[in-house]
């Protein structure tokens, strides 16, 4: 967790979604997608206190596309969390 210059808390973390599908020949495939999640304010503090690496979570929010200029044009797509719920017990700290 970090704080903005104005003191507002913000937490960033990544989640992975796993999915399966069947191709036209009937073979099954697995895939994964990674998403960056950003939580602000009280939700950021709650995520910091209650989430650990590898824990199952439910994340609800909106998609935010950002663009900025570094040495080159950069862009990122992230989920701005509005609700985060831990779906399993907290695991041993990984810190």
MODELLER restraints for C-alpha pairs under 7 A, 6 or more apart:
rsr = mdl.restraints
at = mdl.atoms
rsr.add(forms.Gaussian(group=physical.xy_distance, feature=features.Distance(at['CA:1:A'], at['CA:9:A']), mean=6.87, stdev=0.5))
rsr.add(forms.Gaussian(group=physical.xy_distance, feature=features.Distance(at['CA:1:A'], at['CA:10:A']), mean=5.77, stdev=0.5))
rsr.add(forms.Gaussian(group=physical.xy_distance, feature=features.Distance(at['CA:1:A'], at['CA:11:A']), mean=4.46, stdev=0.5))
rsr.add(forms.Gaussian(group=physical.xy_distance, feature=features.Distance(at['CA:1:A'], at['CA:48:A']), mean=6.51, stdev=0.5))
rsr.add(forms.Gaussian(group=physical.xy_distance, feature=features.Distance(at['CA:2:A'], at['CA:9:A']), mean=5.86, stdev=0.5))
rsr.add(forms.Gaussian(group=physical.xy_distance, feature=features.Distance(at['CA:2:A'], at['CA:10:A']), mean=5.52, stdev=0.5))
rsr.add(forms.Gaussian(group=physical.xy_distance, feature=features.Distance(at['CA:2:A'], at['CA:11:A']), mean=6.41, stdev=0.5))
rsr.add(forms.Gaussian(group=physical.xy_distance, feature=features.Distance(at['CA:3:A'], at['CA:9:A']), mean=4.45, stdev=0.5))
rsr.add(forms.Gaussian(group=physical.xy_distance, feature=features.Distance(at['CA:3:A'], at['CA:10:A']), mean=5.87, stdev=0.5))
rsr.add(forms.Gaussian(group=physical.xy_distance, feature=features.Distance(at['CA:8:A'], at['CA:41:A']), mean=6.02, stdev=0.5))
rsr.add(forms.Gaussian(group=physical.xy_distance, feature=features.Distance(at['CA:9:A'], at['CA:40:A']), mean=5.88, stdev=0.5))
rsr.add(forms.Gaussian(group=physical.xy_distance, feature=features.Distance(at['CA:9:A'], at['CA:41:A']), mean=5.03, stdev=0.5))
rsr.add(forms.Gaussian(group=physical.xy_distance, feature=features.Distance(at['CA:9:A'], at['CA:44:A']), mean=6.18, stdev=0.5))
rsr.add(forms.Gaussian(group=physical.xy_distance, feature=features.Distance(at['CA:9:A'], at['CA:45:A']), mean=6.87, stdev=0.5))
rsr.add(forms.Gaussian(group=physical.xy_distance, feature=features.Distance(at['CA:10:A'], at['CA:38:A']), mean=6.98, stdev=0.5))
rsr.add(forms.Gaussian(group=physical.xy_distance, feature=features.Distance(at['CA:10:A'], at['CA:39:A']), mean=5.70, stdev=0.5))
rsr.add(forms.Gaussian(group=physical.xy_distance, feature=features.Distance(at['CA:10:A'], at['CA:40:A']), mean=4.54, stdev=0.5))
rsr.add(forms.Gaussian(group=physical.xy_distance, feature=features.Distance(at['CA:10:A'], at['CA:41:A']), mean=6.28, stdev=0.5))
rsr.add(forms.Gaussian(group=physical.xy_distance, feature=features.Distance(at['CA:10:A'], at['CA:44:A']), mean=5.28, stdev=0.5))
rsr.add(forms.Gaussian(group=physical.xy_distance, feature=features.Distance(at['CA:11:A'], at['CA:38:A']), mean=5.77, stdev=0.5))
rsr.add(forms.Gaussian(group=physical.xy_distance, feature=features.Distance(at['CA:11:A'], at['CA:39:A']), mean=5.25, stdev=0.5))
rsr.add(forms.Gaussian(group=physical.xy_distance, feature=features.Distance(at['CA:11:A'], at['CA:40:A']), mean=6.54, stdev=0.5))
rsr.add(forms.Gaussian(group=physical.xy_distance, feature=features.Distance(at['CA:11:A'], at['CA:44:A']), mean=4.95, stdev=0.5))
rsr.add(forms.Gaussian(group=physical.xy_distance, feature=features.Distance(at['CA:11:A'], at['CA:48:A']), mean=7.00, stdev=0.5))
rsr.add(forms.Gaussian(group=physical.xy_distance, feature=features.Distance(at['CA:12:A'], at['CA:37:A']), mean=5.60, stdev=0.5))
rsr.add(forms.Gaussian(group=physical.xy_distance, feature=features.Distance(at['CA:12:A'], at['CA:38:A']), mean=4.51, stdev=0.5))
rsr.add(forms.Gaussian(group=physical.xy_distance, feature=features.Distance(at['CA:12:A'], at['CA:39:A']), mean=6.43, stdev=0.5))
rsr.add(forms.Gaussian(group=physical.xy_distance, feature=features.Distance(at['CA:13:A'], at['CA:36:A']), mean=5.89, stdev=0.5))
rsr.add(forms.Gaussian(group=physical.xy_distance, feature=features.Distance(at['CA:13:A'], at['CA:37:A']), mean=5.34, stdev=0.5))
rsr.add(forms.Gaussian(group=physical.xy_distance, feature=features.Distance(at['CA:13:A'], at['CA:38:A']), mean=6.69, stdev=0.5))
rsr.add(forms.Gaussian(group=physical.xy_distance, feature=features.Distance(at['CA:14:A'], at['CA:34:A']), mean=6.72, stdev=0.5))
rsr.add(forms.Gaussian(group=physical.xy_distance, feature=features.Distance(at['CA:14:A'], at['CA:35:A']), mean=5.53, stdev=0.5))
rsr.add(forms.Gaussian(group=physical.xy_distance, feature=features.Distance(at['CA:14:A'], at['CA:36:A']), mean=4.42, stdev=0.5))
rsr.add(forms.Gaussian(group=physical.xy_distance, feature=features.Distance(at['CA:14:A'], at['CA:37:A']), mean=5.77, stdev=0.5))
rsr.add(forms.Gaussian(group=physical.xy_distance, feature=features.Distance(at['CA:15:A'], at['CA:34:A']), mean=5.73, stdev=0.5))
rsr.add(forms.Gaussian(group=physical.xy_distance, feature=features.Distance(at['CA:15:A'], at['CA:35:A']), mean=5.35, stdev=0.5))
rsr.add(forms.Gaussian(group=physical.xy_distance, feature=features.Distance(at['CA:15:A'], at['CA:36:A']), mean=6.50, stdev=0.5))
rsr.add(forms.Gaussian(group=physical.xy_distance, feature=features.Distance(at['CA:16:A'], at['CA:32:A']), mean=6.52, stdev=0.5))
rsr.add(forms.Gaussian(group=physical.xy_distance, feature=features.Distance(at['CA:16:A'], at['CA:33:A']), mean=5.58, stdev=0.5))
rsr.add(forms.Gaussian(group=physical.xy_distance, feature=features.Distance(at['CA:16:A'], at['CA:34:A']), mean=4.42, stdev=0.5))
rsr.add(forms.Gaussian(group=physical.xy_distance, feature=features.Distance(at['CA:16:A'], at['CA:35:A']), mean=6.26, stdev=0.5))
rsr.add(forms.Gaussian(group=physical.xy_distance, feature=features.Distance(at['CA:17:A'], at['CA:32:A']), mean=5.46, stdev=0.5))
rsr.add(forms.Gaussian(group=physical.xy_distance, feature=features.Distance(at['CA:17:A'], at['CA:33:A']), mean=5.32, stdev=0.5))
rsr.add(forms.Gaussian(group=physical.xy_distance, feature=features.Distance(at['CA:17:A'], at['CA:34:A']), mean=6.49, stdev=0.5))
rsr.add(forms.Gaussian(group=physical.xy_distance, feature=features.Distance(at['CA:18:A'], at['CA:31:A']), mean=5.78, stdev=0.5))
rsr.add(forms.Gaussian(group=physical.xy_distance, feature=features.Distance(at['CA:18:A'], at['CA:32:A']), mean=4.46, stdev=0.5))
rsr.add(forms.Gaussian(group=physical.xy_distance, feature=features.Distance(at['CA:18:A'], at['CA:33:A']), mean=6.72, stdev=0.5))
rsr.add(forms.Gaussian(group=physical.xy_distance, feature=features.Distance(at['CA:19:A'], at['CA:30:A']), mean=5.76, stdev=0.5))
rsr.add(forms.Gaussian(group=physical.xy_distance, feature=features.Distance(at['CA:19:A'], at['CA:31:A']), mean=5.35, stdev=0.5))
rsr.add(forms.Gaussian(group=physical.xy_distance, feature=features.Distance(at['CA:19:A'], at['CA:32:A']), mean=6.23, stdev=0.5))
rsr.add(forms.Gaussian(group=physical.xy_distance, feature=features.Distance(at['CA:20:A'], at['CA:28:A']), mean=6.81, stdev=0.5))
rsr.add(forms.Gaussian(group=physical.xy_distance, feature=features.Distance(at['CA:20:A'], at['CA:29:A']), mean=5.45, stdev=0.5))
rsr.add(forms.Gaussian(group=physical.xy_distance, feature=features.Distance(at['CA:20:A'], at['CA:30:A']), mean=4.38, stdev=0.5))
rsr.add(forms.Gaussian(group=physical.xy_distance, feature=features.Distance(at['CA:20:A'], at['CA:31:A']), mean=6.16, stdev=0.5))
rsr.add(forms.Gaussian(group=physical.xy_distance, feature=features.Distance(at['CA:21:A'], at['CA:28:A']), mean=5.67, stdev=0.5))
rsr.add(forms.Gaussian(group=physical.xy_distance, feature=features.Distance(at['CA:21:A'], at['CA:29:A']), mean=5.37, stdev=0.5))
rsr.add(forms.Gaussian(group=physical.xy_distance, feature=features.Distance(at['CA:21:A'], at['CA:30:A']), mean=6.61, stdev=0.5))
rsr.add(forms.Gaussian(group=physical.xy_distance, feature=features.Distance(at['CA:22:A'], at['CA:28:A']), mean=4.41, stdev=0.5))
rsr.add(forms.Gaussian(group=physical.xy_distance, feature=features.Distance(at['CA:22:A'], at['CA:29:A']), mean=6.12, stdev=0.5))
rsr.add(forms.Gaussian(group=physical.xy_distance, feature=features.Distance(at['CA:35:A'], at['CA:78:A']), mean=6.39, stdev=0.5))
rsr.add(forms.Gaussian(group=physical.xy_distance, feature=features.Distance(at['CA:36:A'], at['CA:78:A']), mean=4.96, stdev=0.5))
rsr.add(forms.Gaussian(group=physical.xy_distance, feature=features.Distance(at['CA:36:A'], at['CA:79:A']), mean=6.21, stdev=0.5))
rsr.add(forms.Gaussian(group=physical.xy_distance, feature=features.Distance(at['CA:37:A'], at['CA:78:A']), mean=5.68, stdev=0.5))
rsr.add(forms.Gaussian(group=physical.xy_distance, feature=features.Distance(at['CA:37:A'], at['CA:79:A']), mean=4.68, stdev=0.5))
rsr.add(forms.Gaussian(group=physical.xy_distance, feature=features.Distance(at['CA:37:A'], at['CA:80:A']), mean=5.91, stdev=0.5))
rsr.add(forms.Gaussian(group=physical.xy_distance, feature=features.Distance(at['CA:37:A'], at['CA:81:A']), mean=6.42, stdev=0.5))
rsr.add(forms.Gaussian(group=physical.xy_distance, feature=features.Distance(at['CA:38:A'], at['CA:79:A']), mean=6.21, stdev=0.5))
rsr.add(forms.Gaussian(group=physical.xy_distance, feature=features.Distance(at['CA:38:A'], at['CA:80:A']), mean=4.95, stdev=0.5))
rsr.add(forms.Gaussian(group=physical.xy_distance, feature=features.Distance(at['CA:38:A'], at['CA:81:A']), mean=5.89, stdev=0.5))
rsr.add(forms.Gaussian(group=physical.xy_distance, feature=features.Distance(at['CA:39:A'], at['CA:80:A']), mean=6.09, stdev=0.5))
rsr.add(forms.Gaussian(group=physical.xy_distance, feature=features.Distance(at['CA:39:A'], at['CA:81:A']), mean=5.11, stdev=0.5))
rsr.add(forms.Gaussian(group=physical.xy_distance, feature=features.Distance(at['CA:50:A'], at['CA:90:A']), mean=6.97, stdev=0.5))
rsr.add(forms.Gaussian(group=physical.xy_distance, feature=features.Distance(at['CA:51:A'], at['CA:90:A']), mean=6.72, stdev=0.5))
rsr.add(forms.Gaussian(group=physical.xy_distance, feature=features.Distance(at['CA:52:A'], at['CA:90:A']), mean=6.62, stdev=0.5))
rsr.add(forms.Gaussian(group=physical.xy_distance, feature=features.Distance(at['CA:52:A'], at['CA:91:A']), mean=6.50, stdev=0.5))
rsr.add(forms.Gaussian(group=physical.xy_distance, feature=features.Distance(at['CA:52:A'], at['CA:93:A']), mean=6.60, stdev=0.5))
rsr.add(forms.Gaussian(group=physical.xy_distance, feature=features.Distance(at['CA:53:A'], at['CA:94:A']), mean=6.91, stdev=0.5))
rsr.add(forms.Gaussian(group=physical.xy_distance, feature=features.Distance(at['CA:55:A'], at['CA:88:A']), mean=6.56, stdev=0.5))
rsr.add(forms.Gaussian(group=physical.xy_distance, feature=features.Distance(at['CA:55:A'], at['CA:90:A']), mean=6.87, stdev=0.5))
rsr.add(forms.Gaussian(group=physical.xy_distance, feature=features.Distance(at['CA:56:A'], at['CA:86:A']), mean=6.20, stdev=0.5))
rsr.add(forms.Gaussian(group=physical.xy_distance, feature=features.Distance(at['CA:56:A'], at['CA:87:A']), mean=5.22, stdev=0.5))
rsr.add(forms.Gaussian(group=physical.xy_distance, feature=features.Distance(at['CA:56:A'], at['CA:88:A']), mean=5.86, stdev=0.5))
rsr.add(forms.Gaussian(group=physical.xy_distance, feature=features.Distance(at['CA:57:A'], at['CA:84:A']), mean=6.81, stdev=0.5))
rsr.add(forms.Gaussian(group=physical.xy_distance, feature=features.Distance(at['CA:57:A'], at['CA:85:A']), mean=5.60, stdev=0.5))
rsr.add(forms.Gaussian(group=physical.xy_distance, feature=features.Distance(at['CA:57:A'], at['CA:86:A']), mean=4.55, stdev=0.5))
rsr.add(forms.Gaussian(group=physical.xy_distance, feature=features.Distance(at['CA:57:A'], at['CA:87:A']), mean=5.12, stdev=0.5))
rsr.add(forms.Gaussian(group=physical.xy_distance, feature=features.Distance(at['CA:58:A'], at['CA:84:A']), mean=5.61, stdev=0.5))
rsr.add(forms.Gaussian(group=physical.xy_distance, feature=features.Distance(at['CA:58:A'], at['CA:85:A']), mean=5.06, stdev=0.5))
rsr.add(forms.Gaussian(group=physical.xy_distance, feature=features.Distance(at['CA:58:A'], at['CA:86:A']), mean=6.45, stdev=0.5))
rsr.add(forms.Gaussian(group=physical.xy_distance, feature=features.Distance(at['CA:58:A'], at['CA:87:A']), mean=6.71, stdev=0.5))
rsr.add(forms.Gaussian(group=physical.xy_distance, feature=features.Distance(at['CA:59:A'], at['CA:81:A']), mean=6.43, stdev=0.5))
rsr.add(forms.Gaussian(group=physical.xy_distance, feature=features.Distance(at['CA:59:A'], at['CA:83:A']), mean=5.88, stdev=0.5))
rsr.add(forms.Gaussian(group=physical.xy_distance, feature=features.Distance(at['CA:59:A'], at['CA:84:A']), mean=4.63, stdev=0.5))
rsr.add(forms.Gaussian(group=physical.xy_distance, feature=features.Distance(at['CA:59:A'], at['CA:85:A']), mean=6.65, stdev=0.5))
rsr.add(forms.Gaussian(group=physical.xy_distance, feature=features.Distance(at['CA:60:A'], at['CA:81:A']), mean=5.74, stdev=0.5))
rsr.add(forms.Gaussian(group=physical.xy_distance, feature=features.Distance(at['CA:60:A'], at['CA:82:A']), mean=5.72, stdev=0.5))
rsr.add(forms.Gaussian(group=physical.xy_distance, feature=features.Distance(at['CA:60:A'], at['CA:83:A']), mean=5.03, stdev=0.5))
rsr.add(forms.Gaussian(group=physical.xy_distance, feature=features.Distance(at['CA:60:A'], at['CA:84:A']), mean=6.39, stdev=0.5))
rsr.add(forms.Gaussian(group=physical.xy_distance, feature=features.Distance(at['CA:61:A'], at['CA:79:A']), mean=6.01, stdev=0.5))
rsr.add(forms.Gaussian(group=physical.xy_distance, feature=features.Distance(at['CA:61:A'], at['CA:80:A']), mean=5.38, stdev=0.5))
rsr.add(forms.Gaussian(group=physical.xy_distance, feature=features.Distance(at['CA:61:A'], at['CA:81:A']), mean=4.28, stdev=0.5))
rsr.add(forms.Gaussian(group=physical.xy_distance, feature=features.Distance(at['CA:61:A'], at['CA:82:A']), mean=4.72, stdev=0.5))
rsr.add(forms.Gaussian(group=physical.xy_distance, feature=features.Distance(at['CA:61:A'], at['CA:83:A']), mean=6.58, stdev=0.5))
rsr.add(forms.Gaussian(group=physical.xy_distance, feature=features.Distance(at['CA:62:A'], at['CA:79:A']), mean=5.51, stdev=0.5))
rsr.add(forms.Gaussian(group=physical.xy_distance, feature=features.Distance(at['CA:62:A'], at['CA:80:A']), mean=5.36, stdev=0.5))
rsr.add(forms.Gaussian(group=physical.xy_distance, feature=features.Distance(at['CA:62:A'], at['CA:81:A']), mean=6.74, stdev=0.5))
rsr.add(forms.Gaussian(group=physical.xy_distance, feature=features.Distance(at['CA:63:A'], at['CA:77:A']), mean=6.88, stdev=0.5))
rsr.add(forms.Gaussian(group=physical.xy_distance, feature=features.Distance(at['CA:63:A'], at['CA:78:A']), mean=5.78, stdev=0.5))
rsr.add(forms.Gaussian(group=physical.xy_distance, feature=features.Distance(at['CA:63:A'], at['CA:79:A']), mean=4.69, stdev=0.5))
rsr.add(forms.Gaussian(group=physical.xy_distance, feature=features.Distance(at['CA:63:A'], at['CA:80:A']), mean=6.30, stdev=0.5))
rsr.add(forms.Gaussian(group=physical.xy_distance, feature=features.Distance(at['CA:64:A'], at['CA:77:A']), mean=5.71, stdev=0.5))
rsr.add(forms.Gaussian(group=physical.xy_distance, feature=features.Distance(at['CA:64:A'], at['CA:78:A']), mean=5.35, stdev=0.5))
rsr.add(forms.Gaussian(group=physical.xy_distance, feature=features.Distance(at['CA:64:A'], at['CA:79:A']), mean=6.06, stdev=0.5))
rsr.add(forms.Gaussian(group=physical.xy_distance, feature=features.Distance(at['CA:64:A'], at['CA:80:A']), mean=6.57, stdev=0.5))
rsr.add(forms.Gaussian(group=physical.xy_distance, feature=features.Distance(at['CA:65:A'], at['CA:76:A']), mean=5.78, stdev=0.5))
rsr.add(forms.Gaussian(group=physical.xy_distance, feature=features.Distance(at['CA:65:A'], at['CA:77:A']), mean=4.47, stdev=0.5))
rsr.add(forms.Gaussian(group=physical.xy_distance, feature=features.Distance(at['CA:65:A'], at['CA:78:A']), mean=6.53, stdev=0.5))
rsr.add(forms.Gaussian(group=physical.xy_distance, feature=features.Distance(at['CA:66:A'], at['CA:75:A']), mean=5.47, stdev=0.5))
rsr.add(forms.Gaussian(group=physical.xy_distance, feature=features.Distance(at['CA:66:A'], at['CA:76:A']), mean=5.24, stdev=0.5))
rsr.add(forms.Gaussian(group=physical.xy_distance, feature=features.Distance(at['CA:66:A'], at['CA:77:A']), mean=6.33, stdev=0.5))
rsr.add(forms.Gaussian(group=physical.xy_distance, feature=features.Distance(at['CA:67:A'], at['CA:74:A']), mean=5.67, stdev=0.5))
rsr.add(forms.Gaussian(group=physical.xy_distance, feature=features.Distance(at['CA:67:A'], at['CA:75:A']), mean=4.28, stdev=0.5))
rsr.add(forms.Gaussian(group=physical.xy_distance, feature=features.Distance(at['CA:67:A'], at['CA:76:A']), mean=6.57, stdev=0.5))
rsr.add(forms.Gaussian(group=physical.xy_distance, feature=features.Distance(at['CA:68:A'], at['CA:74:A']), mean=5.36, stdev=0.5))
rsr.add(forms.Gaussian(group=physical.xy_distance, feature=features.Distance(at['CA:68:A'], at['CA:75:A']), mean=6.34, stdev=0.5))
